């Protein structure tokens, strides 16, 4: 391991101890907050030199949450610019979706022809299980209407590129995963607002066609633009192509930080309960998705793929919709908590299934390396 990574890990540990020292013993909240914000950032740097480097992006999301909780005003405004502005939110989510679309192509939809049964089961499971589980948890755990609507919203969103990465690590059916992710983007403009209208219509005001239009502008148009970009892309644009995933990740971190800062007061009251909802929602997604596929006699790898596609949702999309609704601090709050947990649980499950598969898969690959493998498979 390079010395810089050792130093970063050591400083991260020192910051953690400093939080305990200044926070619990000496009651110096200002110092404790600064150290708490620095701790996960240094940890993400340090992990780059370890076998756990695939978790760097997850730790970066955690760092965004911690920093926004400690210094909320820093993430709400820059000068006179409001970081919660719906037009800015729309632009960033379009960038994230363009970055996702840049890793896709028309061939990703061919799985509909090659394995129609598995695709139909996967899409049906994703867009029924998760919204209904979200609605049940929101009611059972007694969340306020707008917070509960946010749980339903993230359950009603499509999966994202992260699910493809997890399926690759697990050594499951990557072709099915890619097809499910691609097709989910096409049906989301109809199914997401439909479930929101049916399940959350009494909690918040939901305008079906307005939400449908927002999703088309946020999701479909950037992906179509990315397909055109891929078709005309020249060699001189390769550098831009390589940095698109990084820009997408930066956009997701932006959403997480701004949403957390905007909803900080709510999180201080219900953060633990919302985290429990995230863990339950995600776990039920894996279990019910797997057994739904088993019920229709799909093979083991396809069952694992469906489980991951069902269990992992597009948190950036949920944040974007909440922002366009003008309810980032409430409806968008679930996405800020669910997203980091889904990355952690998905990585753990994927690595467990890889170890219980037999044969070699993506062992030892960092997140960026695995993404590159997935993108190569797409081509």
N, C-alpha and C positions, 0 to 999 in steps of 0.2 A: 504494500500500500504506500502511495506517495505521502511524503511528510505533510503536505497541505491538507490531505484528507484526515490524517491522524490529528492534526491540530484542530481542524474544524470539529471533529467528534469530541475531542477533549474540551474545547470551549463550550460546546453544546451541553456537555455534562456539568460544567462549571455554572453555566447559566441556569440549568435546572435546579442545582443546589442553591444558587443565589435567590431564585424565586422562593424556595422554601425558607431560606434564611431571612430575607427582607420582608416576605409576605406574612409568614406565620410567626416568626420570633420578634422581629424588630418593628413590625407594622409600618413599613416604608412602602406604601403602594406605588409611588412613582418609580422607584428603582425596580420593584418587582415586575411592574408592567413592561419596562424596557427590556429586562432580562427574559421575560416570558415571550416577548415578540421576537427576540434574537435567537432563542433556543431552537425552534424548528427550522429556521433558515440555515443555521449552522449544521443542523442534523442532515438536512437535504444535501448540502455540499459534501459532508463527510460520507454519506452513503454512496456517493459516486465511486468511492474506492473499495466498496465491499460487494459481497454477493447479493446484498439487498438493494442494489441500485435501481431495480425495477420499481421500487416504492418511492422514488424521488418525487414524482409528480403528486402522489398522494400526500406526501409530507408538505409539499409546497401549498396544497390546498389547505391543509391543517394550519400552516403558517399564516395564510390569508385570513382564516377564521380567528386565530389568536390575535393577530395584529389589529384586526378590525374591532375585536372585543375590547382590546386595551386602549386603542386610540381611534374611536369611531369617527370623530370629526375629520380626521385626515383622509378618510375614504368616502366622504359625502360631498365634499366640495374642493375644487382646486381654483383658488381665486374666486372669480364670479361664475365659474362653470359648475353646474350641478351634475354630479356623476350619476344621479338617478334619473336624469332626463330621458324620457321615453324614446326620443330620436337617437340619442347616443346608444341606448340599450339596443335598439333595433339595428343600428350599424354594427355594433360589436357581435351580436348574435349572427348577423349575416356573414361577418368575417369568419366566425367559428364554423358555420355551416359550409361556407365556401372551402375552408381548409379541409373539412370532412369530405366534401364532394370531390376535391382534387385527388383524393386517394381512391376514388371509385371510378368505374366506367360502365358502359352499357352491358358488358359481359356479366356484370354482377347480377343482372336480372335473369340470366339464362337458367338459374337453378329452378325457376318457376316451371320451366318445361321439363327439366331433367328429374326433378323430385317434387312434383306438385303436392302430393299428400303431406310430406314433411313440412313444406312451406305453409300450406293452409293451416295445419295444426299449430305451427309456431306463431303465425300472425294471430290466429284466433285466441290462443292461450295468452299471448302478450296483451292484447287489447280487451280481454275480459277479466282475467285473473287479477291483474294489478289495480285497475280502477276499483273493482269490487272489494279487494282487500284494503285498499286505501280508505274507502268509504266506511267499511266496518271498523277499522282502527280509529278513524276520526270520531266516530260515534261512541265507541266503547271507552276510549280514553278521555272523553269529555273536553276536547279542544274547543276553543272559540271558533265561531263559524269561519272566519277568514283563514285562520291557521289550518283548520280541518280541510277547507277547500284546497289549500296548497298541497296537502297530502294526497288528495284525490287527483289533483293536477299532475303531480309527478308520476303517479301511477298510470295516468292516461296518456303520457308522452311516449314517444317511440324510443327504441334503443339507440345507442350511438356507436362510434368506432371503438370505444373501450371494450365492448362486448366481443368484437372480433379479435382483439388482442388477447383477451382472457381465454377465448376458445382455442386460439393458437397455442397458448401456453399449456392448456389442458390436453392438447393433442386430440381434440374432438373433431367434429365435422365442420371445417373452416368454410367450405363452399356453401353449406347450408347457412352458416352464420352470416356470411357476406350477403347472400340473397335476402335473408330475413331483414337485415339492417337496411338494405337498399329499398326493399318493398315497404318497410315500415314508414319511411320518409314520404312515400307517395300517398299512403292511406291516412297518415296523421292529420292532415288538414280537415278531414271529415270526422274521423273517429275521436280525436281528442276533444273538440268542442261538443260533440254529441254526448260523450260521457260527462263532461263538465256540466252541460245543460241538464242531463238526467239526474246526476248524483249531487251536484253542488249548486244547482239552480236556486235552492232555498237558502243557501249560505251566503252567496254573493251574487251580484247581478252578472249574468252570463248572456252575452249577445252572440248567438251561434254564428251568424254570417260575419260579424266583425272579427271574431276570434279566428274563423276560418281564413279570412283575408289576411290577418296578421301572420298566421302560420305559413300561408303560401308565400308571403313576402319574406318571412324570416328563414324558411326552410327550403321550399321548393325552388324559388327563383335563384338563390345562391348556388344550389346544387346543379341546376340546369346551366348556370353560368360557368360552373366548374367543369362540367362535361364539355362545353364549348372550348374552354381554356385548354383542357387536355387534348382536344382534337387538333388545335392549332399550335400547341406548345412547341417551341423550338429549343434547340440545345442551349442557346444563350439564356433561356429562362430556367435552366436547371437549378440555379442557386435559389431563385424564388420558390420553386417547387419544394426544395428541401426544407425551407424555413416555414412553409405553410403549417405543418403540424405544431411548430413552436408557437406561431401566432395564435393558433386555435387554443392551445393550452393557456396562453397568456389571457385570452378572452374569457376562458372558464374561470381562471383565478380572479379576474376582474369582477365577474358576476358574484363569485363567492364572497369577496371582500366587501363589495358595496351592499349586497343583500344582508350580510351579517351586521355591518355597521348600521344600516337602516333599521334593522329589527333587534338591535342590541337589548333594548328594554324588555322586549318579549322573551328573548333568549334567557335573560337573567332569571325570569320567572318560570319558564317551562322548558329550558334547555335539556334537562335530564329526561323529562318525559318525551320530548320530541326525539331525542336520540334513541330511546327505547322503541318508539314508533318506527324509526328508520330501520333498526335491527330486525324488528318483527316483520315489517313490510318486505324487506329484502329477503329474509329467510323463507317466508311463505312463498315468495316468488320462485326461489330455487326449488323448493320441495314440490309445490303444486305444478310448476312448469315441467319438472322431470317426470312426475307421475302421470300428468296429462299425456305426455308423449308415450310413456310406457303403456297407457291404456289403449292407445291406438297402434301398439306393436311396432314402434320405431326401434331401430337398433340402438345399442347402448351409447355410441358416440353421438348419434342424433338426439337422443334423450338429454344428454349432458349439454349439447348445444342449445336446445330449446330452453333448458333450465337457466342457462346464463343469459340468453336473450330476454327471457321473461323477467329475470331478477334484476337486470341492470337497465336503468332508464337514463334518458338524456336530461341531466340536470340543467344544462345551459339553456335548452329549449324551455324548460319549466320556468326558469328565471326570466327569460325573455318575455314569455306570455304574461307572467305576473307584472313585469315592468310596464308592458303596454296597457295593462288593466289599471295602472296607477296604484298597485298594491304590493310593491316590492317588499315592504317591511313586514307584511303579514302573509299574503298568499305565496310570496316567494321564499319565505323563511324555511320551509321544509326542504327545498332544493339545496340550500346552503348546508344543511345538516346531512341530508341523505347522500349527496354526491361524494364526500370523502369516505363515508362508511361503505358505499358501494364499491369504491376502488379497493379498499382494504379487504372486504369480504370476498370480492371477486378474485383478487390475487391469491388469497388463502385457498379458496375452493379450487381454482384452476391448478395451483401447484399440488394440492392433495390428489386431484384426479390424474395429474401427470404421473405422480409417483405410483399410482395404483393402476396404471395402464399397461406398462411393459413397453420396452422400446424407447427410443430417444425422441424428444420433441425439442422445445425451445429452451432447454435447460441452460442457465447461466446468462441468458440474454437480458440486458437492461430493457427498460420500457421502450426507449427509442429504437433499440435493435430489433425488438419484437415487432414494433410498428413497421419497420422497414421490411421485415419478413412478410408481414401481412399484406403490405402494399405490393410486394413482389408477386405474391400469390394472386393478387387481383389482376395483375397484368397477364 
